[in-house]
Amino acid sequence: MKKFNIRNVKVRKVDIGQLDDRLLLINLYLTQLITFIIGFLWVIFQGRSVINLFRFNDSLDFLYWGAGLAALIVLFEIAVSRWVPEQAMDDGGVNEKMFKKRPIWHIVVICLIVSICEELLFRGAIQYAVGAYWTSILFAAIHVRYLKHWIPTGMVFGISYSLGWIQEHTGTIWAPIAAHFAFDLIMGLIIRFRKEAER
């Protein structure tokens, strides 16, 4: 049996154009599964209950906070995209490739999975350990496709900090989940129908 040597492993940068749709989806769902598992285990290692973390409050105020924050973020994103050159907002084409030909039901599923998995890790586990500021720095760093440009990096940091703030204000993880879901869904649908109109 041949011995495994880590030095023989070669890592190469792959352009988004080289990924077919199937590979893109596998990558998305696999990274979200890993994110969910890390968040789930981290919450448990903190001595907390994941079930209690996801318990609904009697009040539906979290929906208003989530929808309100999502609306503000969408309006800000649209305003920025009107005045900032497209190159300065470039994410390498990931969002366009992800949403431009996707059926609406699948966009909804993607946005729901991403919002639950990422908020479990970032707001549920990491923010509990280090606070909203450092969580937001990590959240911006994880969204590596934006790091080439300071405007989207700053926006991702601001969005993350806002998500952390509404969780602290409402006392439930469902507020940032609702905001994250609504924002991603609206932006995904904008990409989907904008590209459809351009055809």
C-alpha positions in Angstrom: 0.0 0.0 0.0 1.3 3.4 -1.0 2.1 5.8 1.9 0.1 9.1 1.8 2.4 12.2 1.6 0.8 15.6 2.3 3.5 17.3 0.1 2.1 15.6 -3.0 -1.3 17.3 -2.5 -1.6 20.2 -5.0 -4.0 23.0 -4.5 -5.0 25.1 -7.5 -7.2 28.1 -7.8 -10.4 27.3 -9.7 -12.2 30.1 -11.6 -16.0 30.2 -11.1 -16.4 29.7 -14.8 -14.7 26.3 -14.5 -17.4 25.0 -12.2 -20.5 23.4 -13.7 -23.8 23.8 -11.9 -23.7 20.4 -10.3 -20.2 21.0 -8.8 -21.2 24.5 -7.6 -24.3 23.1 -5.8 -22.3 20.2 -4.3 -19.7 22.7 -3.0 -22.5 25.0 -1.6 -24.4 22.2 0.2 -21.2 20.6 1.5 -19.8 23.8 3.0 -23.2 24.5 4.6 -23.3 21.0 6.1 -19.8 21.6 7.5 -20.8 25.0 8.8 -23.9 23.5 10.5 -21.9 20.6 12.1 -19.2 23.0 13.4 -21.9 25.4 14.8 -23.9 22.5 16.4 -20.8 21.0 18.1 -19.5 24.4 19.2 -22.8 25.2 20.9 -22.7 21.8 22.7 -19.1 22.3 23.8 -20.1 25.7 25.2 -22.5 23.7 27.5 -25.6 25.1 25.8 -28.6 23.5 24.2 -29.1 23.7 20.5 -32.8 23.0 21.0 -33.1 26.0 23.4 -31.1 28.2 21.0 -33.7 27.5 18.3 -36.7 27.7 20.6 -39.3 30.2 19.4 -40.4 33.1 21.7 -44.1 33.8 22.3 -43.6 37.1 20.4 -43.2 37.3 16.7 -41.2 40.6 17.0 -38.2 38.8 15.6 -40.0 38.7 12.2 -40.4 42.5 12.2 -36.8 43.0 13.2 -35.6 40.5 10.6 -37.8 42.0 7.8 -36.9 45.5 8.7 -33.2 44.9 8.7 -33.4 42.9 5.4 -35.3 45.8 3.8 -32.6 48.3 5.0 -29.8 46.1 3.7 -31.5 45.6 0.3 -32.1 49.4 -0.1 -28.5 50.1 0.9 -27.2 47.5 -1.5 -29.3 48.9 -4.4 -28.1 52.4 -3.6 -24.5 51.4 -3.5 -24.8 49.5 -6.8 -26.1 52.6 -8.5 -23.1 54.8 -7.5 -20.3 52.3 -7.3 -18.7 50.8 -10.4 -19.5 47.2 -11.0 -15.9 46.2 -10.7 -15.7 47.4 -7.2 -18.6 45.2 -6.1 -17.3 42.1 -8.0 -17.7 38.8 -6.2 -16.1 36.8 -9.0 -19.5 35.9 -10.5 -20.4 33.5 -7.8 -23.8 35.0 -7.0 -24.7 35.4 -10.6 -23.8 31.8 -11.4 -25.7 30.6 -8.3 -29.0 32.4 -9.0 -29.3 33.4 -12.6 -30.8 30.2 -13.9 -32.1 28.7 -10.7 -35.8 27.9 -10.3 -37.5 30.1 -7.6 -38.2 27.1 -5.3 -34.5 26.2 -5.3 -33.5 29.8 -4.6 -35.8 29.7 -1.5 -34.2 26.4 -0.4 -30.7 27.7 -0.8 -31.4 30.9 1.1 -33.1 29.0 3.9 -30.3 26.5 4.3 -27.6 29.2 4.2 -29.3 31.4 6.7 -29.9 28.6 9.2 -26.4 27.1 8.9 -24.4 30.3 8.9 -26.4 31.9 11.7 -26.1 28.8 13.9 -22.3 29.0 13.6 -21.8 32.8 13.6 -24.5 34.2 15.8 -25.3 31.0 17.8 -21.8 29.8 18.6 -19.0 32.3 17.7 -20.8 35.5 18.8 -21.6 33.9 22.1 -17.8 33.3 22.6 -16.3 36.5 21.2 -19.0 39.1 20.7 -20.5 40.7 17.6 -17.5 42.7 16.6 -15.0 39.8 16.3 -17.7 37.6 14.8 -18.3 40.1 12.1 -14.6 40.3 11.2 -14.5 36.5 10.9 -17.8 36.5 8.9 -16.3 39.1 6.5 -13.1 37.0 6.2 -15.1 33.8 5.5 -16.8 35.5 2.6 -13.4 35.4 0.8 -14.8 36.2 -2.6 -15.5 39.8 -1.5 -12.0 40.4 0.0 -10.6 41.7 -3.2 -12.7 44.9 -2.8 -13.0 47.0 0.3 -16.6 48.1 -0.3 -18.3 44.7 -0.3 -16.0 43.5 2.5 -17.1 46.5 4.6 -20.7 45.8 3.7 -20.4 42.2 4.7 -18.9 43.3 8.0 -21.8 45.8 8.6 -24.4 43.2 7.7 -22.9 40.7 10.1 -22.7 43.3 12.9 -26.3 44.2 12.3 -27.4 40.6 12.4 -25.5 40.2 15.7 -27.1 43.4 17.1 -30.7 42.3 16.3 -30.0 38.9 17.9 -28.8 40.6 21.1 -31.8 43.0 21.0 -34.5 40.4 20.4 -32.9 37.6 22.4 -33.5 35.0 19.7 -31.4 33.6 16.8 -34.5 33.6 14.7 -34.2 37.4 14.1 -30.8 37.2 12.3 -32.0 34.0 10.5 -35.1 35.8 9.2 -33.0 38.9 8.1 -30.4 36.7 6.5 -33.0 34.6 4.7 -35.0 37.6 3.5 -31.9 39.5 2.3 -30.4 36.6 0.4 -33.8 35.7 -1.1 -34.5 39.2 -2.3 -31.0 39.6 -3.8 -31.2 36.2 -5.4 -34.5 37.0 -7.0 -33.2 40.3 -8.2 -30.3 38.5 -9.9 -32.6 35.8 -11.3 -35.1 38.2 -12.8 -32.6 40.9 -13.9 -30.7 38.3 -15.9 -33.9 36.9 -17.3 -35.0 40.4 -18.4 -31.6 41.0 -20.1 -32.0 37.9 -22.3 
